[in-house]
Amino acid sequence: MKRWQLWVRLANGATAHTIVFAGNAFEAKSLGEAQYGTGSVLNYTELNG
């Protein structure tokens, strides 16, 4: 499992960073969209360490 930082849209103009653990970028984005809604993941980055 890798650690991913997601930038997600919460509400009108509000965003947040969250951390998820996933095997690849597609899984990370899918987890974020499952939690926050389809289209809410604005960006994602794999974290080292």
C-alpha positions, 0 to 999 in steps of 0.5 A: 500500500502507498500513501496518497494525499488527495485535494478534495472539494467539500462545498462551495469553494471549500477544499481540504487535503486528506490522506488515503492508503491505496495500491495505485492512483486509480484506487486512491482517486476512487476511494476519495470519490467514494467518500466525498462524491463523484468529481470531488477529487481535484488532485492527488499526489503519492507521498514518499516515506 
